[in-house]
Amino acid sequence: MEAKIKSVSAVLNAPAPHMVGDGFRVHNFFPSGYKLAMSPFFLLDYNSKIEFSARNEPRGVGVHPHRGFETVTIAYHGAVAHHDSAGNSGVIYPGDVQWMTAGSGILHKEYHEENYSQKGGPFQMVQLWVNLPAKAKMTTPKYQDLKQAELPLYSLDNNGGTIAVIAGEYKGLTGKASTFTPLNVYNARLNKGAEAGFSFPFSYNTGFVIIEGSILINGAEKAASNQFVHFQNSGTDIVVEALEDAVVLILSGEPIDEPIAQYGPFLMNTDREIQQAISDYNQGKFGYLEE
C-alpha cells in the first residue's frame, strides 16, 4: 500500500516575544500563541537567536516548582546551567539537551552558564513541556543530561547533513532519552540541496521548528527560520528539501487522550489535583533549593 503524504496544516510565524525571568526571551508557539493539537507536547517556548551582553551576574529564572510533566531544553547557541531540588545539576551547550521529569514535584532554576554570561554572545534555545499520562504524573522526579556527542547520528547521503535522534526512533537509530509515551524528537542539520524523509503514524501530532535557514516541505510548502510548521493528522510521510543550510527541530508524538488541568507550573488531569499540587508545594513537599 502506497504511503500517503502528511500534509502541512499551517506555517506559523513566531508570536511576539516575552521574557521568562531575565535570561530567556521566548516566543510561545503553543498553547498561548496558537491553539494547536500537539499533545503530548503541551508547551513550546522558542528563544530565537539574540545577543546577550557580557555580565558578571548570570541572567536566568529563579527557583520555581513543576508537577505532572517534563521540561525538555535544547540548546543551539549559548549555555544554560540547571539545578533542582532532587540534587541534579548540569550545563547544556549547543547541541545538548536536558530532559527533566518533574513528576510528583520538583523545584528547579535555570541560568546562563557562568563563563558564557561573562563573555556574552548569541543565545538560542527551545524549551518544551511534555505532558505525562495520568498513571505517570506522580512518578519520581529524574534528570537526563543528553550530550550532543552521545546522541545517535544518522548521516544523509551525499554529505546532505545529519539527523540527531534525541528521543524515539529514526531509520533504526534509537534516541537516548527515555520517555513515558511514544514520541520522536530529532535535530536535523541539512546542507543546501539535501533531502530528508520522515515517516510518522497518521495519528501522531507533528510539528517542525525552523531554527535556521529555509526548507521546502513535500515539494510545496516553504518555511523559514523562526517559523513553526504544523501538520495534519493524516498521511504518514514528509519529504524535506533544504533551500539553504538549515537546522530543524522535529517533533512528533502519540496524543495523550486525557483531560488536562493546568495552573501555572502544574499540569494535571483534574482541578482537585491542581489544588493538591498547590497545597503540597506550600507545605514544602517539593523539597528545597537555594536561590
N, C-alpha and C positions, 0 to 999 in steps of 0.2 A: 504493500500500500504506500503510495507516494506521500511523503511528508508535506504538510501544509505550512506556509509561511505564517509566522507570528507577526501580525501587522501592528504598526505603530498606532497608538491611541492619540497621543499628543506629544509635541515637542515644546517644552515649557521653559520660559525664561526664569532666571533666578529672581525670587521675590526681593523686595527691599531688605537690606541687612539690618540686624540689630546686634548689640553687644551682649555676650554672655560673660559675666564678670568684666574684667578689663583686658582679657587676653584673647578672646575669640570673637571675631566679627563674622556672624553667620547669616546665611540665607536659609530660612526654614522652608524647604520644598513641601514637606508634609509633616504633621497633619494640618498646620495652620495656614501655610502658604497656598496649598492646593488640596482639595479633598480627593485623595487618590486611594484606590484599592491596592494597598501594598503589604498587607499582612503576610508574613509575621513581622515585617519591618513597620514599626509604629511611627517612628520619627526619623527625619533626615535633616540634620543641620550641616550645611556646606560652608566652610570657611574658604571663600575664594581667595586667590593669591593677594596678599597685602604685605607691604613693607612695614616692619616694626623697627623703631629707632632703638639704639642701644640703651640699656637701662640696668642699673645695679639690682634694683628690687624687681624680681620676676613678676610679670603680669600673669593673670590666670583667674581661676574660680576657686573660692574658699570652700571650706568643709560643708557638704550638703548630703542628704540621705537619698537612697533609692530602695525600692522594693518591687518585686514582681516581674522584672525584665532584665535584659543585658544591655550594657553600653559597649559599643564597638567603635574605637577610634583608629582611623587610618591616616598616616602621615604622608604628605607629599613634599612639603618644604617646612623647615624649622624642626623643633624638637620639643616634646612635652614630657614632663615628669608627673608620675602618678603616685599617690599614697592612699591607702584605705584602712579602715578600722579592723580588717581581718589580718593586718600585718603585711599586706602585699605592697610592693613598690617597684617601679621600673621607669625607664625612659624609652620613648619611641622616637626614632629618627626616620627620615624619608624612606618609604617602602615598608616600614614596620607597622604592626597592628597590636593594639591592646584590646583584649576581649574580657570584660569584667561581667561576671554573673552576679547581679545584686541579690537575686533570690529572696531569701527570707528577710533581708535587710542589711544595709551596709552604709557607712559614711565614707565619702572619698573627696579628694581635692585634686585638681589638675592645674599645673603651672607650666609656663615656659621653662625649659631646662636652663640651668644657671649660665652655662657657657654661651648658649645661643642668646640668652637675654642680654648678656654683657656685650655681645657683638652686634646684635640686631640682624636684620636681613629679611628675606622673603619668608612668608608663613602661609601654609595651605594645608588644610585638614578636612576630613569628613568625620562626623560622629553620627552613628545610628543607634536607635533604641530598637532592640529586637525583643518582641513580646515572648513571654514564656507561657506554655499551656497551663491550665489550672492545676494539673497534677504536679507541676514543677515550680510553681510560683514561690513556694516556701522552701526550695532547695537550699542547701548550704552554700553561702557565697564562695566564689572562687575567681581566680585571675589567670588568664592565659596571655603570656608575653610571647608574641609571634614575631620573630626577626625575619627581615626580608631574605636573608641568606638561607634560612631554613625552609622557606615556602617552596613547595613543588613548582617547578617552572616548565611550562610547555613551550617549545620553540617552534614558531611557524616556519613553513617552507620558505626558501629563497630569501633568508635573512629578513623575514617580514616583521619580526618582533617577538614578544613573549607574552604568555598568559600566566600570571602568578595565581595559584589556586590557594585562596585563604581558607575557604570553607566549601564543603560539597565536593563535587567530582567534575573533572574536565578531561575527556579523552584518556581515561584510565588513570589519571592522577587524582589523588585524594588530598584535600586540604588538611592543614594541621589543626584547625580549630574544631573542637568538639561542640556539637550543637544539640539542642533538645528536640528540634523538629527539622524536617528536611529543608535545607536551603543551600544556595550557592552564592558565594561572594568571590569575585575574581578582580584582579587588577590587570587590565590589558594594556600593553605598551606596543603600539603599532607604528611601523615605519611607513612613510608616504607610499601609497600604491598597494600596500599589503591588504590581503583579505583574510578574515577570520570568520569561522562559522560557530554558531552556538545552537544548542537544542535543549529546550525545557518543556516539561509537560504543559499541555494547554491550560490547565487549571492553575498553574503557578503564577503568582503576581510577579511581574518582571519590570525592571527599570534600569536605565543606564544614566550615570552621571558623567558628563563630558568634562574631564579635569583639564585637559589641554588639547589644542588642535581642533580638527573637524573631521566628521565621518559621514559616509553615505550608508543608509540602512536599507537593506533589501532592494538596492538599486533605485530607490525612490525618494526617501526622506533624508534631508540633510540636518545635521545637528552640530553645533559648535561649542567651544569652551564655555563653561558655566551654565549650560543648559541641561535639563533633565528630560530623558525620553521615557515615556510611559507606554507600555504595550498592552494590547487587548488580550483578554483571556480566551484566545482561540489560536489554533495552529501551534506549531512546535519550533520551527526553525527560523533563525535570524542570521543574515549574512551582513557583515560589516566590512566596508572598504574605507581605508584611511585616505582622506583627501589631502592631508598633510600629516606630519608626525603627530601622533595622538596618544593620549592617556585616557582610558575609560574605566570607570568603576562599574562592574556588572553585578546586579542584584536580582536574584530570583528565588522564590520560596513558596512552599505549600502553605496556603492560608490556614490560620488557626480559627476555626469556626466556633468561637465562643464569645459571650458578651464581654464588653470592655467597660471598666470604670476607671477613669483617670482623674487624679487630683495632683497637680504639681509634679513632684518626683516619684509618685506612686502609680503603678499600673496594675490594676487588679481586675476581678470579674464582677464584683458587686460593691455597692456603696457601703455596705456593712464592713467589707474587708478594707475599704479605704479608711473608714473610721478606726478600725483596729490598727492599721498601719500608723496613723497619726498618734494614737494612744501609745503604741509600743515605742515609737520614736521619742515621744515626750517623756516616757519612763526610762529612757536610756538603753533600751534593749537592742539598739543597733551598734552598741559598742562606743568606743571613744577614739577620737582622732584630734590631735593638737592642730590648731590653726597655723 
